[in-house]
Amino acid sequence: MYYGAKMYRATIKALVFMLLFASCATTDIERIFLNANLEHRGIRLKFHNIPEGMYKEPFTIPFGSFLDAFSGGKIKLDAYNTYTVGNYEKDSAGSMRGVTNFIDPTSRFKDTWFGVCIIFDDADSRKFMLKDSRGDPCDFNNFRIESVILLPEMDQKIILWSTHQNQSDYSWGDFESEFFFYQKKGSLLKTGIVADREKRLWYRISGDYDTIAALTDTSRTKMELFSSIRNYIGLPDERVYREVTPWHRLTIRGRVNVRYFHHEKNGFWAVVYYNGCSFTRRDGIKVDTWDTGGLQKVLDTMFETIEIGNIKY
C-alpha cells in the first residue's frame, strides 16, 4: 500500500512538471526552478515601472561563482545578480517578431540591461568595494570606482562568452584575447550623488564603454537552452544578420548607482546598473538608443522607484 501511494505521488509530480513545461516559456521554467530567493538572505528587492518590451519578472542568480571564474579568481564575493532584459513582446519600435528585443536591432532595448548586484558585507567585499577596508562602508569617498565599474564589465564578459558556446576551434584563450571593455575614447566619466523616490542617496557613475555585442553566429555555435544566455535572449535569425554582424562593436551607454544598506546581520552594497547602446548597422546608419531612443529617462525611472532594503522581521 505504501509503495503504491509513493508511486502515485511520483506520477502526479511528473505529470505536473510535464504540464508546466508544456505551458510555460523556458524563461518561466528557469525562473521557477533556478531563481535564487533573496528573501532567504533578508533582502527585499522589487522592480517597478518595467517598460513594455522587457521581462516583467526579473531573474535572480547567485553571482559569486561567476565573478570568481571570469576574473581568474581575483574577485571573491558573496553576491547575487537580479536583472531584466528585452523580451519577445514588441514595443512601438521593435519590428522583428520572433526574436527578443535584446537582439533585435530595430528595438530600443537592443543590448539593454537593467540589473542589481547585491554584495554582502564581509572582509572580501570590503577589500573589493572600499579604498580603506576598515573605513565607513557608506562613505561615497571610500568607494573604489574601478571595482564598481568592474561589475558591469564582468556581466558583459559572462554573457558574451555564453554566445560562443560549442564554437569549434575557439578557446578561452581566444576569447580572452578578443574581449574588451574600455571607456570610449574622448568620452568623460561623470560622477555625482543622486536621490531615489525614498530620498535615499546613491553614488552615481555615468559613462560610455566600448565592447562587443552579445550576438552569436548560429552557423558557428550551438548555444544550449538551459546553460547559456539563450534562455533569456533567444537566438538571432537572418533578419537580424541583415542589419548587424555577429559580435559587432558596441558602445554601452549607461549608469551605475551604488549605496550601502546597514543591517546588524545582513549589511550589503546594492549596485544598480543599466544601459542603452550605440552601434552602426550594416548600411552605415548609426543608432543610439540611450539618448535619441529615450531609454535613459525610462531606465532612470526604474532606478528611482526601485524597492530595496532589509526585511524587517
WOUR-V159836 format. One record per helix or strand of 3 or more residues. SS is the DSSP state (A for helix, B for strand). FROM is the first residue (numbers start at 0). TO is the last residue. If there is no record, write none. Layout:
[[SS	FROM	TO] [SS	FROM	TO]]
This chain:
[[A	1	22] [A	25	33] [A	37	40] [B	42	45] [B	58	61] [A	63	69] [B	78	85] [B	112	119] [A	122	128] [A	139	141] [A	144	161] [A	171	177] [B	189	194] [B	200	211] [A	229	232] [A	237	242] [B	248	260] [B	267	279] [B	285	287] [A	294	303] [B	306	309]]
